[in-house]
Amino acid sequence: MSVIAWSNFLILNIVTVFCWYFYILSVQPVTRSEKHGEQAWTMAKRHRIITGVFMGVMTVNMILWLWFPIPELAWSVHSIWLFSILIGIILAMIFTPIWIKGAIDAGKEAMEPSQSTEMFGGIYNYIRHPQTVGEMPWFVIIALFMNSLFLTIWAIIMIIIVTPIIIHYEEKDLIKRFGDEYREYQRRTGAVIPKLKKLKD
C-alpha cells in the first residue's frame, strides 16, 4: 500500500512539472513565433489543451490520496471532515467567479491565442491575471475536500512557486505583443490584487 501511495505522489509531482511546463509554453506565442513562425499560435492552443489534460491527471492523483495516502503524511486538516469541506466550499465561492469572469472576458483567447486579439476589458481592468487568481486556489480546494493537510500545504507551496514564474513569462510575451500599451497597463493595474487607486477610480 505504501508503495502505491508513494508512486501516486511521485506521479502527481511529475505531472505537475509537465503541466506547468506546457502552460508556460502556451502563454508565449509571440516569443515562440521568433523560432517557429506562425505555427507558434496553433502550438499555443495545443499546449493549453495538453495543460488541461495534465490538470485533470493532477486532480485524479489528489483524489486517489483518499485511498492511498502516504502513512507518514496522512495528516487531517480537521478531525471533523465536514469542517475541511466547508472551508473548501467557501474558497470555491470566492475564487470560482473570478476564474469564470476572467475566462468570459478573455473570450476565445482563453484557449486559443490570436494575433488579432486586443487587450481585454472587464475584470482585466482591475487585475491582470484573474484566471490565474481564480484557477490556482482550486488545487488547495481539492486538497481541503480530501481533508489532507499535507496536500493543502503541498498545493500552497506549488502555487507560491509556480504563479510568479507563469506571470513572468506571460507578461514578457505580452509586452512583445502589445508594447507600451501593456507597460502602461502594468503600471496602473495589479497583477493578482487590485491596486487601491484603481478601486477608488
C-alpha positions as semicolon CSV with decimal commas, in nm:
position;residue;x (nm);y (nm);z (nm)
1;M;0,000;0,000;0,000
2;S;0,283;0,239;0,088
3;V;0,447;0,172;-0,250
4;I;0,125;0,264;-0,430
5;A;0,088;0,578;-0,218
6;W;0,443;0,696;-0,288
7;S;0,404;0,609;-0,657
8;N;0,085;0,814;-0,677
9;F;0,258;1,111;-0,511
10;L;0,558;1,078;-0,740
11;I;0,331;1,076;-1,045
12;L;0,150;1,381;-0,906
13;N;0,476;1,574;-0,888
14;I;0,595;1,463;-1,232
15;V;0,260;1,553;-1,390
16;T;0,266;1,888;-1,210
17;V;0,603;1,976;-1,364
18;F;0,481;1,884;-1,714
19;C;0,152;2,068;-1,657
20;W;0,315;2,400;-1,581
21;Y;0,586;2,349;-1,841
22;F;0,324;2,325;-2,115
23;Y;0,124;2,609;-1,961
24;I;0,428;2,836;-1,975
25;L;0,481;2,737;-2,339
26;S;0,118;2,821;-2,412
27;V;0,147;3,180;-2,290
28;Q;0,443;3,265;-2,513
29;P;0,310;3,263;-2,871
30;V;0,497;3,580;-2,972
31;T;0,829;3,468;-2,824
32;R;0,797;3,120;-2,972
33;S;0,697;3,259;-3,312
34;E;1,050;3,401;-3,337
35;K;1,164;3,041;-3,374
36;H;0,858;2,854;-3,500
37;G;0,686;3,122;-3,709
38;E;0,307;3,143;-3,746
39;Q;0,257;2,787;-3,624
40;A;0,354;2,904;-3,273
41;W;-0,001;3,034;-3,234
42;T;-0,150;2,695;-3,319
43;M;0,102;2,530;-3,089
44;A;-0,010;2,758;-2,805
45;K;-0,365;2,629;-2,837
46;R;-0,238;2,269;-2,842
47;H;-0,025;2,333;-2,534
48;R;-0,324;2,471;-2,346
49;I;-0,521;2,157;-2,424
50;I;-0,230;1,943;-2,303
51;T;-0,215;2,156;-1,988
52;G;-0,583;2,088;-1,926
53;V;-0,525;1,713;-1,958
54;F;-0,239;1,727;-1,708
55;M;-0,455;1,930;-1,469
56;G;-0,713;1,654;-1,489
57;V;-0,450;1,391;-1,407
58;M;-0,327;1,604;-1,115
59;T;-0,683;1,618;-0,982
60;V;-0,717;1,239;-1,009
61;N;-0,386;1,189;-0,826
62;M;-0,503;1,417;-0,546
63;I;-0,836;1,234;-0,518
64;L;-0,653;0,898;-0,506
65;W;-0,490;1,025;-0,186
66;L;-0,820;0,932;-0,017
67;W;-0,743;0,564;-0,070
68;F;-0,366;0,578;-0,097
69;P;-0,230;0,836;0,148
70;I;0,137;0,818;0,243
71;P;0,107;0,683;0,601
72;E;0,369;0,922;0,743
73;L;0,193;1,221;0,581
74;A;-0,170;1,128;0,634
75;W;-0,246;1,440;0,837
76;S;-0,602;1,572;0,857
77;V;-0,692;1,938;0,822
78;H;-0,950;1,882;1,095
79;S;-1,082;1,584;1,289
80;I;-1,427;1,666;1,150
81;W;-1,409;1,619;0,772
82;L;-1,712;1,842;0,713
83;F;-1,517;2,138;0,857
84;S;-1,246;2,097;0,594
85;I;-1,506;2,062;0,319
86;L;-1,682;2,381;0,432
87;I;-1,355;2,576;0,411
88;G;-1,309;2,440;0,059
89;I;-1,663;2,543;-0,038
90;I;-1,608;2,896;0,095
91;L;-1,286;2,929;-0,106
92;A;-1,461;2,790;-0,415
93;M;-1,736;3,050;-0,378
94;I;-1,474;3,327;-0,360
95;F;-1,239;3,223;-0,640
96;T;-1,457;3,041;-0,895
97;P;-1,650;3,355;-1,003
98;I;-1,317;3,532;-1,061
99;W;-1,199;3,241;-1,276
100;I;-1,523;3,230;-1,475
101;K;-1,536;3,608;-1,522
102;G;-1,173;3,609;-1,640
103;A;-1,245;3,334;-1,893
104;I;-1,558;3,511;-2,020
105;D;-1,381;3,846;-2,060
106;A;-1,085;3,679;-2,234
107;G;-1,322;3,509;-2,480
108;K;-1,161;3,269;-2,729
109;E;-0,818;3,390;-2,620
110;A;-0,860;3,187;-2,301
111;M;-0,793;2,872;-2,503
112;E;-0,688;2,996;-2,846
113;P;-0,436;3,285;-2,861
114;S;-0,476;3,502;-3,170
115;Q;-0,261;3,773;-3,323
116;S;-0,575;3,981;-3,384
117;T;-0,683;3,984;-3,018
118;E;-0,679;4,322;-2,847
119;M;-0,618;4,379;-2,478
120;F;-0,906;4,263;-2,258
121;G;-1,153;4,471;-2,060
122;G;-1,397;4,372;-1,787
123;I;-1,231;4,221;-1,483
124;Y;-0,895;4,275;-1,651
125;N;-0,937;4,644;-1,576
126;Y;-0,878;4,555;-1,210
127;I;-0,634;4,263;-1,213
128;R;-0,408;4,142;-1,491
129;H;-0,439;3,768;-1,421
130;P;-0,792;3,687;-1,298
131;Q;-0,789;3,336;-1,445
132;T;-0,472;3,252;-1,254
133;V;-0,619;3,406;-0,937
134;G;-0,938;3,202;-0,976
135;E;-0,788;2,877;-1,101
136;M;-0,482;2,818;-0,882
137;P;-0,670;2,801;-0,546
138;W;-0,867;2,505;-0,679
139;F;-0,573;2,278;-0,603
140;V;-0,597;2,391;-0,241
141;I;-0,974;2,345;-0,251
142;I;-0,939;1,987;-0,379
143;A;-0,688;1,914;-0,102
144;L;-0,934;2,052;0,154
145;F;-1,210;1,834;0,013
146;M;-0,974;1,541;0,072
147;N;-0,922;1,669;0,429
148;S;-0,547;1,637;0,369
149;L;-0,327;1,887;0,549
150;F;-0,020;1,763;0,363
151;L;-0,179;1,809;0,019
152;T;-0,307;2,151;0,126
153;I;0,046;2,257;0,221
154;W;0,181;2,099;-0,100
155;A;-0,073;2,291;-0,311
156;I;0,001;2,623;-0,139
157;I;0,376;2,580;-0,192
158;M;0,318;2,486;-0,556
159;I;0,107;2,798;-0,612
160;I;0,364;3,023;-0,446
161;I;0,642;2,882;-0,666
162;V;0,457;2,846;-0,997
163;T;0,241;3,160;-1,011
164;P;0,524;3,419;-1,029
165;I;0,704;3,209;-1,293
166;I;0,393;3,188;-1,512
167;I;0,324;3,562;-1,475
168;H;0,687;3,645;-1,559
169;Y;0,686;3,453;-1,888
170;E;0,333;3,553;-1,984
171;E;0,390;3,923;-1,927
172;K;0,725;3,915;-2,104
173;D;0,538;3,783;-2,408
174;L;0,253;4,031;-2,369
175;I;0,498;4,322;-2,370
176;K;0,635;4,195;-2,701
177;R;0,278;4,166;-2,824
178;F;0,129;4,496;-2,708
179;G;0,438;4,707;-2,631
180;D;0,399;5,034;-2,438
181;E;0,024;4,985;-2,410
182;Y;0,085;4,680;-2,192
183;R;0,360;4,852;-1,990
184;E;0,113;5,128;-1,906
185;Y;-0,145;4,863;-1,818
186;Q;0,107;4,702;-1,581
187;R;0,170;5,038;-1,417
188;R;-0,194;5,108;-1,339
189;T;-0,329;4,755;-1,277
190;G;-0,228;4,499;-1,012
191;A;-0,111;4,156;-1,123
192;V;-0,323;3,948;-0,883
193;I;-0,453;4,209;-0,636
194;P;-0,636;4,526;-0,746
195;K;-0,447;4,849;-0,682
196;L;-0,619;5,070;-0,427
197;K;-0,602;5,374;-0,653
198;K;-0,775;5,177;-0,928
199;L;-1,050;5,071;-0,689
200;K;-1,108;5,434;-0,585
201;D;-1,131;5,538;-0,951
